[in-house]
Structure formats: structure tokens, C-alpha cells
Amino acid sequence: MRLLIMGPPGAGKGTQATAVAEHFGVPAISTGDIFRANVAQGTPLGVEAKRYMDAGEYVPDAVTNNMVRNRIAEADAQDGFLLDGYPRTVAQVEELDAMIAATGHRLDAVLCLTVDQEAVVERLLRRAEIEGRADDTEDVIRRRLEVYAEETEPLIAVYATRGLVVEVDGMGEIDEVQQRIFAALDSVPQS
């Protein structure tokens, strides 16, 4: 199974990605986790990424594309993967198409978690308090939601024209959402 998980920041993508990837026996690849690890380690990529992340902006395509290309080329992703946080722009959709086509495969589905925006802001503020995330102030959260609406939400329409979008209500208890996801994805044919 080769799939993407999409939805606004705070929709529960990271929480659900682990369970979905385990369900299908593929690695969950989160660009956010990779960026945060690089920031914590102070790598050159991390220093560059932090400037954008702290402002609630997206890390430039060139940096992100190379990171994803390298990651999906690793042995554990040969039979499939779940991408969380990529693609975020139309240019990245085209880049991902080329990456997957080069392997002789295709994308199987785009899981889209739908949520209430104000509930997401509250969820992210709670997470920031619990996890001590300095990048999750209310202003930055609202900016991230704006950037998502402007730059990423249009990708859902691109994937919908390809018949790949599987929408699932992301509101509710984690287990409830997980069951809705499994029910929706278990019927998707795999490449």
C-alpha cells in the first residue's frame, strides 16, 4: 500500500499514521518528525528548516523533495509507505508522481482527515502545553492553518480528480477515528 495522509495541522495525522502503517505493514514516513529530529540535532537541514517552521511556513520544496526521495528509496519502503506531511504543494505532487513512477508503482490512496478548525486550534494548544512545543503558539497555529488552506488543501482536489481521495471524519476518540480509517482503506485496491 502506497498512501498519503492529509488534513490540516492538528487533524491527528501523526497519531493515526502509526496505526495505519502498522495495519498495512508499511513504514510511516513523517516529514515533520524528520524535520524536528534535524532541528534537535542542529544539522544544517535542521537549522534551515527551523527558520521556516518557527514562522509557521513550509520548508522549501528542494530540501523536502530530496529528503522524501531518499527515504522512500530505503529498503523498508519498497513494498509501500504512508507519507505524512508530504506533498504540500502542487510542485511536490509532480515530484512525488515521478518518484513513485520511477519504482514502477502508483499511489493507492490519499486519506484525508476532516476536522473542525476551532477544535483543531484547541487541540494544538493543548498539545503545545503538554509537549512543550515552542512552535505551537496560537498565532503560529492559525498561520499554519492558513498556509494549509492556501497551499495544501488544493492538492486534495488534484487527487480527487484521480479518484484517490478517501475522506474520513477525524473528530472523536482516537480508536473511533482509527476504525473509520480502516473501514475506508481496507476496500482500496493495492498496487
RARAPE-V616564 format. One record per backbone hydrogen bond with DSSP energy under -1.0 kcal/mol. CO is the residue of the C=O (numbers start at 0). NH is the residue of the N-H. E is the energy in kcal/mol with one decimal. If there is no record, write none. Layout:
co/nh/e
CO/NH/E
CO/NH/E
//
This chain:
co/nh/e
0/80/-1.4
1/107/-3.2
1/108/-1.2
2/82/-2.5
3/110/-3.0
5/112/-3.1
7/10/-1.9
11/15/-2.7
12/16/-2.9
13/17/-1.2
15/19/-2.7
16/20/-2.8
17/21/-2.2
18/22/-2.4
19/23/-1.9
20/25/-2.5
26/81/-2.3
28/83/-3.0
29/33/-2.0
30/34/-2.9
31/35/-2.9
32/36/-2.3
33/37/-2.1
34/38/-2.4
35/39/-2.7
36/40/-1.9
37/42/-1.9
42/46/-2.7
43/47/-2.2
44/48/-3.1
45/49/-2.5
46/50/-1.2
48/52/-2.8
49/53/-2.9
51/56/-2.6
52/55/-1.4
59/63/-2.0
60/64/-3.7
61/65/-1.6
62/66/-1.8
63/67/-2.6
64/68/-2.8
65/69/-2.2
66/70/-2.0
67/71/-2.9
70/73/-1.4
73/76/-1.8
74/77/-1.6
76/79/-1.0
80/2/-2.6
81/28/-3.4
82/4/-2.4
83/30/-2.1
88/92/-1.6
89/93/-2.0
90/94/-2.0
91/95/-2.8
92/96/-2.6
93/97/-1.9
94/98/-2.2
95/99/-2.8
96/100/-2.6
97/101/-1.9
99/102/-1.3
99/104/-1.6
100/103/-1.6
108/3/-1.8
109/165/-2.8
110/5/-3.6
111/167/-2.7
113/169/-3.1
115/119/-1.9
116/120/-2.1
117/121/-2.1
118/122/-2.4
119/123/-2.8
120/124/-2.3
121/125/-2.2
122/126/-2.3
123/127/-2.5
124/128/-1.9
125/129/-2.5
126/130/-3.2
127/131/-1.4
127/132/-1.0
132/135/-1.4
136/140/-2.9
137/141/-2.7
138/142/-2.1
139/143/-2.8
140/144/-2.1
141/145/-2.0
142/146/-2.8
143/147/-2.4
144/148/-2.3
145/149/-2.4
146/150/-3.1
147/151/-1.7
147/152/-2.9
151/154/-2.3
152/155/-1.4
153/157/-1.3
154/158/-2.6
155/159/-2.1
156/160/-1.8
158/163/-2.2
159/162/-1.6
163/109/-2.9
165/111/-2.5
167/113/-2.4
172/176/-2.4
173/177/-2.5
174/178/-2.2
175/179/-2.0
176/180/-2.4
177/181/-2.7
178/182/-2.4
179/183/-2.0
180/184/-2.8
181/185/-2.5
184/187/-1.9
//
